[in-house]
Amino acid sequence: MMLVMSLLISIPYGLIVIVISLSGASMGRGQDALALGGGGVVVGLAIMIGLPIFYAIIGFIFGAIGAIVYNILAGMVGGIEIEVENI
């Protein structure tokens, strides 16, 4: 779920980085402008690919930690009981 949520953040953010770097590169001349534009594209793509993977890993780790804490506390307190009736 964290992977999907991070896609909503990382894709627009990566596109903004790409657009800003290319607009900055269009104002320059020569190899420096090409390096700035190309570097911005690489960083934007890295954000769009790397951020969702990072969020997925962090979400898994903290989900596992939350499950461990819940299981420990549920053993002490008794957990949550749900009653279901057929209507």
C-alpha positions as CSV (number, residue, x, y, z in Angstrom):
1,M,0.0,0.0,0.0
2,M,2.9,2.3,0.7
3,L,4.2,1.7,-2.8
4,V,1.0,2.8,-4.4
5,M,0.7,5.8,-2.1
6,S,4.2,6.9,-2.9
7,L,3.5,6.7,-6.6
8,L,1.0,9.6,-6.1
9,I,3.8,11.6,-4.6
10,S,6.9,10.5,-6.6
11,I,5.7,10.8,-10.1
12,P,4.5,14.4,-10.0
13,Y,7.6,15.3,-7.9
14,G,9.9,13.6,-10.4
15,L,8.2,15.4,-13.3
16,I,8.6,18.7,-11.6
17,V,12.3,18.1,-11.1
18,I,12.7,17.2,-14.7
19,V,10.8,20.2,-16.0
20,I,12.7,22.7,-13.7
21,S,16.1,21.2,-14.7
22,L,15.3,21.3,-18.4
23,S,14.0,24.9,-18.2
24,G,17.2,25.9,-16.4
25,A,19.3,24.1,-19.0
26,S,17.5,25.9,-21.8
27,M,18.8,29.2,-20.4
28,G,22.4,28.1,-20.6
29,R,24.7,27.3,-23.5
30,G,27.2,24.6,-24.2
31,Q,28.2,21.5,-22.3
32,D,27.2,22.9,-18.9
33,A,23.6,23.3,-20.0
34,L,23.5,19.8,-21.4
35,A,24.9,18.4,-18.2
36,L,22.4,20.3,-16.1
37,G,19.5,19.1,-18.2
38,G,20.7,15.5,-18.4
39,G,21.4,15.4,-14.7
40,G,18.0,16.7,-13.9
41,V,16.4,14.0,-16.0
42,V,18.4,11.3,-14.3
43,V,17.5,12.6,-10.9
44,G,13.8,12.9,-11.8
45,L,13.7,9.3,-13.0
46,A,15.6,8.1,-10.0
47,I,13.0,9.8,-7.8
48,M,10.2,8.2,-9.7
49,I,11.7,4.8,-9.5
50,G,13.6,4.9,-6.2
51,L,11.1,6.6,-3.9
52,P,8.3,4.0,-4.4
53,I,10.8,1.2,-3.7
54,F,12.1,3.0,-0.6
55,Y,8.5,3.6,0.7
56,A,7.6,-0.1,0.1
57,I,10.6,-1.3,2.1
58,I,9.9,1.2,5.0
59,G,6.2,0.4,4.9
60,F,7.0,-3.4,5.2
61,I,9.5,-2.9,8.1
62,F,7.2,-0.6,10.1
63,G,4.2,-2.8,9.3
64,A,6.1,-5.8,10.7
65,I,7.1,-3.8,13.8
66,G,3.5,-2.8,14.3
67,A,2.3,-6.4,14.1
68,I,4.9,-7.5,16.6
69,V,3.9,-4.8,19.1
70,Y,0.2,-5.6,18.6
71,N,0.8,-9.3,19.1
72,I,2.7,-8.6,22.3
73,L,0.2,-6.2,23.7
74,A,-2.8,-8.4,22.6
75,G,-1.3,-11.3,24.6
76,M,-1.2,-9.1,27.7
77,V,-4.5,-7.3,27.3
78,G,-6.6,-9.9,25.6
79,G,-6.8,-8.5,22.1
80,I,-9.9,-7.4,20.2
81,E,-13.0,-9.6,20.0
82,I,-15.6,-9.2,17.2
83,E,-19.1,-10.7,17.4
84,V,-20.9,-11.4,14.1
85,E,-24.6,-12.3,13.7
86,N,-26.4,-13.6,10.7
87,I,-29.4,-11.5,9.8
